[in-house]
Amino acid sequence: MAESLYDRYMKAAAAHRAHGETCTRCSPDARCGTGRRLHESFARLQDAYLAQQKQRRG
């Protein structure tokens, strides 16, 4: 069975958080290449999930 959008969003959030806790090059204002990729993935999935929720409610 395919993962739900919510599951992918939560995994991306966890990966982004874990990277931020260990990477010495990342900060809230600047990210390393991996941190940037993880943040972009998280943000894209978050936007998609929130849009899906809004559509379901509206």
Sequence and secondary structure as in RCSB ss.txt:
>XXXX:A:sequence
MAESLYDRYMKAAAAHRAHGETCTRCSPDARCGTGRRLHESFARLQDAYLAQQKQRRG
>XXXX:A:secstr
    HHHHHHHHHHHHHHHHHH SS  SS   HHHHHHHHHHHHHHHHHHHHHHHHH 
